[in-house]
Amino acid sequence: MHQESITAHDLKRAREALSLSIEEVHNAINISVKYLKLLEDEEDGMQKLESLVSPVYAKGYKRIYAQYLGIDTIDANQMFHTHMNSHPQLQSINNKRHDFLKILLNRWCITIMCTLIFLVVFFFTKPS
């Protein structure tokens, strides 16, 4: 289940199905009771939470809470790749970065190999 599709009702229903109180969840995942209640508020809890903390933190709290309750959330890696594939400009930038790193790595390897050859020749050849 994608994180945005997890509703406040889903969180509350899952918690109640596990016979957990808000306080027990708070003790387990260390998210404020106030924030947990807002995450379960079907009216406008997420908006209220985002007005108290950064939206990034609010989504993180929701993800942690859902994972704790055993509700599947989309893997961050999968979400990143889906996002990258849906935007050709981002994909192009990522490909250019990858090519640059490949060239840089090749140059470093050549430099290291040349240095090693020089050191071997310098130290293991006998002067005449």
N, C-alpha and C positions, 0 to 999 in steps of 0.2 A: 504494500500500500504506500503510495506516495505521501510524503509528509503533509502537503497542502490538503490532501483528501481526508486526513484524520481530523475528525470533528471533536468539539468539546464533549459531545454526547458519547463518542467512541471512548474517550479517555475515562469519563466517569463510569460508563458501563463496564469497562474492563477492570477498573479499580474495584468496583462493587462486586464483580464476579469473582475476584480474588479475595474478597472479604477483607480488604485493606482500608484503613482509615486514612484521611489526609495526613494526619500526624505520623503514621507509620511510614508512609511514602516519603514524607519530609525527612524523617530520620534515616531512611535508606539512601536517598539520592541527594540530600542536602540542598534542596530547593525550598525557598520560603513557602510557608503554608499559604500566605496571601497570594503568591504567584501561582501556586498549584490550584487554588480556588478560581483564580482568573482564567487559567487554562481550561477549566471545566465549565466556565460560564458560557452558556449557549448564546446569550444576547450579544454582548460585545466585549467579552473577556480578553480576547487576543488584542484588540485595539487598545483597551485600557492598559494591558501589560506592556504593549509597545510604547505607550506614552510614559510609562514609568522607567523602562529600560530600553536599550537599543533594540531595534527589530531583530538584529542578529542574535542577541542574547535570548530574546523571546522565542525565536525559532529553535535555538539550541535547547532551551528549557523544554520546549514541546517535544523535541526529538528524544532527549534524555528520558523524559517521562514516558513517552510511548515505548521506547526500548525497554525500560524497566517493567512496564506492564505486559511486555511480550507482543506488542503490536509492531508488525514489520514496518520499517521505514526504508526508503530507497537509499542504497549505498552512495556515499558521497562521491566515490570514484566514478560510479556509473552515471551519476547526475552531471559530473564535470564533463565526461566524454559525450554525453547526450547534448549538453550545452555547446561544447566545442563543435560537434558535427552539425548542429543546427545553424551555425554562423560561419559561413565560408571565410570571412575576414579573419576571425579568430583562428580558424584552422590554418590559414595561410601564414599568419604570424607564428604560430606554433611550429609549422614545418620549417620556416626560415630559421627559427631559433635552433631547431634540431639539427639542421644542416650546418649552421655556424658552429655548434658544439662538436659536431663530427669532424669538421675541418680543423678546429682548434686541437682536438684530441690527437688527430693524425700528425699535426705539426709538433706537438709535445713528444709524441712517440718517436718521431724522426730525430728530434733534438737529443733525446735521451739515448737513443741507439748510437748516434754519432759520438756523443760524449763517452759512452762505454767503450766503443771501438778505439777512440783516441787514448783512453786510460789504459786499456789492455796493451796497445802497441807501445805506449810510453813506458809502462812499468815492466813489461815482459820481454822486451827486446834488449839484447846485450849490446853495449856500445863496442865498436870495433877499434 
